Amino acid sequence: MSELINSLSATIADRKANPTQESYTARLMAEGTGKIAQKVGEEAVEVVVAALEESDGRLVSEMADLFYHSLVLLEQRGLSWPDVEAELARRFK
């Protein structure tokens, strides 16, 4: 796992364990799995729109949002990026 993904995942886990009102991640976690899943869906739609109608920069930005919210969802469910990597490795060996 890349250093950036490790750092982001650790920050997300910390926000879950030590929530503050200033933290968007902590507020999102407090709203629960349904809200986080909704955000993942919204970001996925925004990725599709950006891919079809917007600039490369906008597509990259929306992909970053989708990836971030996906990491939050994994953390909420007690999963992590290495779980996803293991599945990808299983599929593409």
C-alpha positions as CSV (number, residue, x, y, z in Angstrom):
1,M,0.0,0.0,0.0
2,S,1.4,3.4,-0.9
3,E,2.5,5.8,1.9
4,L,-0.2,8.3,1.0
5,I,-2.9,5.7,1.2
6,N,-1.5,4.4,4.5
7,S,-1.4,8.0,5.9
8,L,-5.0,8.7,4.7
9,S,-6.3,5.4,6.1
10,A,-4.6,6.1,9.4
11,T,-6.1,9.6,9.6
12,I,-9.6,8.2,8.8
13,A,-9.2,5.5,11.5
14,D,-8.0,8.2,14.0
15,R,-11.1,10.4,13.2
16,K,-13.3,7.4,13.9
17,A,-11.5,6.6,17.2
18,N,-11.1,10.2,18.3
19,P,-14.0,12.2,16.7
20,T,-14.1,16.0,16.9
21,Q,-16.8,18.4,15.7
22,E,-14.4,20.0,13.3
23,S,-13.7,16.8,11.4
24,Y,-15.8,16.1,8.3
25,T,-14.7,12.4,8.5
26,A,-15.8,12.1,12.1
27,R,-19.2,13.7,11.3
28,L,-19.6,11.3,8.3
29,M,-18.8,8.3,10.5
30,A,-21.3,9.4,13.1
31,E,-24.0,9.5,10.5
32,G,-23.4,5.8,9.8
33,T,-22.9,3.3,7.0
34,G,-26.0,4.4,5.1
35,K,-24.9,8.0,4.8
36,I,-21.3,7.0,3.9
37,A,-22.7,4.6,1.2
38,Q,-24.9,7.4,-0.1
39,K,-21.8,9.7,-0.4
40,V,-19.9,6.9,-2.3
41,G,-22.9,6.6,-4.7
42,E,-23.0,10.4,-5.2
43,E,-19.3,10.6,-5.9
44,A,-19.5,7.7,-8.3
45,V,-22.2,9.5,-10.3
46,E,-20.0,12.6,-10.3
47,V,-17.1,10.5,-11.7
48,V,-19.3,9.3,-14.5
49,V,-20.4,12.9,-15.3
50,A,-16.9,14.2,-15.2
51,A,-15.7,11.4,-17.5
52,L,-18.3,12.2,-20.0
53,E,-18.6,15.9,-19.9
54,E,-15.8,17.6,-18.0
55,S,-12.0,18.2,-18.0
56,D,-9.4,15.7,-17.0
57,G,-8.7,17.8,-13.9
58,R,-12.3,17.5,-12.8
59,L,-12.3,13.7,-13.4
60,V,-9.2,13.4,-11.2
61,S,-10.7,15.5,-8.5
62,E,-13.9,13.5,-8.5
63,M,-11.9,10.2,-8.5
64,A,-10.1,11.5,-5.4
65,D,-13.4,12.2,-3.7
66,L,-14.7,8.7,-4.6
67,F,-11.5,7.1,-3.3
68,Y,-11.6,9.0,-0.1
69,H,-15.3,8.2,0.6
70,S,-14.6,4.6,-0.3
71,L,-11.8,4.4,2.3
72,V,-14.2,5.9,4.9
73,L,-16.8,3.3,4.0
74,L,-14.2,0.5,4.4
75,E,-13.1,1.9,7.8
76,Q,-16.7,2.1,8.9
77,R,-17.2,-1.6,8.1
78,G,-14.0,-2.6,9.8
79,L,-12.2,-3.2,6.5
80,S,-9.2,-1.7,4.8
81,W,-7.5,-1.0,1.5
82,P,-5.3,-4.1,1.9
83,D,-8.6,-6.1,1.9
84,V,-9.3,-4.6,-1.5
85,E,-5.8,-5.2,-2.7
86,A,-6.1,-8.9,-1.7
87,E,-9.2,-9.3,-3.7
88,L,-7.6,-7.7,-6.7
89,A,-4.6,-9.9,-6.4
90,R,-6.9,-13.0,-6.2
91,R,-8.7,-11.9,-9.3
92,F,-5.7,-11.0,-11.4
93,K,-3.1,-13.6,-10.6
